[in-house]
Amino acid sequence: MTFTILLVSANTISLSVRQRTRDTAILRTLGYTPTEIFILIIGESMVISVVGGLIGLGLGTLLLMGGGGGGFPLPSIQWQGALVVMGISLVVGIFSAAVPAYVTSRKNIVESLRFTG
């Protein structure tokens, strides 16, 4: 399941980075280094993944709180489990953006400005 989420996330981040190729080229002409662009893309992916993890934890908690009316106790989400979920979401964010961030940060400025995709 986590691998599937990683593939979907990588596809989404890759498409997002590809659509903003001209923007990264403009940042490069303004003096941003390839390392700074790489960090910007990785950081954005990490924030999106962590927010998604928080939303998932919140929805899971709400479902567990509302589903206990059947007469049997439901498990609750422990803080250790929530920490693992947040760690996994952070790792998914990093891995899904690593290749697109590297390729975009090293791309030629002139070719990026001519990019029409």
N, C-alpha and C positions, 0 to 999 in steps of 0.2 A: 504494500500500500504506500509506504513512504517513497519507494522508488518511482511509482507512478506519479505521485505528487511532485517529486523532483523533476520528472520529465515535463510535466505540464507547466510547472513554474519556469523551467529553463526555456521552454518554447515562448512563453509570454514575455519574459525578460528579453530574450533575443529579438523578438519582434519590436518591442518597445525601444530597444537600443538602436535597431536598424532604422526605425522611423525618425530617430533624432540624430542621424549621422551628420547632417548639416549643423545642427546645434553644437555638437562636440567639435566640429571643425572651427566654428566661430570661437568657441572657448580656447582652442589651441592658438588661433591667431591673436587672441587677447593676452596670451602669455601663460595659459595653464599648461603645466607639464603633463606628459602621458601618465605619470604616476598619480597626479591629482585627479585626472579624468577617471582613471581606474578606480580610485578610492570613492569618487562621487557615485559611480555606477554600482559598486559593491554596497556602499552605504544605503543607497535607495532601495536596493533589493532586500537588504537586511531589515530595513524599517517596514517594508511592505510585508515581509514574511512574519515578523514579530507581531505586527498588528493583526494579521490573519490568525496567528496562534492564539492571541488574546481573545479574539472574537470566537474562535472555536472553543476555547476553555469556558468562556462566558455562556455560550449556548449549551455546552455539555453540562455545566452546573445547573442551568435553568431546567434542562430536561430531567436531570436526576432529582431536583427538588420537587418538580411537579408530577413525577411519575410514581410516587410512593403510595398512592391511594389503593392499591390492589391487595393490601393485607400482608405483603411480604416486604422486608426491608431491602432497599437498594443501596449499593455501595456509594460512598461519597468520594469526591476528588480530594486527594491528599496533596499537601504542598510539595512533597517530593515528586509526585507524578506531574504536577503542574510545571515544576522546574525542568523535568525531562522533556515535556512537550515543548516548552519554550526553547530549550537547547536544540532540539531537533529542528524546530522552525528556523532558528538562527543558522544552523548548518545548511539547511535546504536553501536558504536565501544566499548564502555565500557560494555554494556549489553551483546553483543555477545561474549565477551572474558571472562566474569566473571567466569562462571562455568568451562570451560576448564583450565583457569589459576589457579583456586583454586585446582582442582583435580591434575594437573601436579605438582604444587608446593608442595603438601603434599605427593606425591607418594614416596614409599620406593626407595632408591638409587639402591640397588641390583636388585630389580625387574625391575626397569627402564633400567638398563644396559642389562638385559637379554631380554628385549622387542624386538620382531622381526617384529612387524607390521608396 
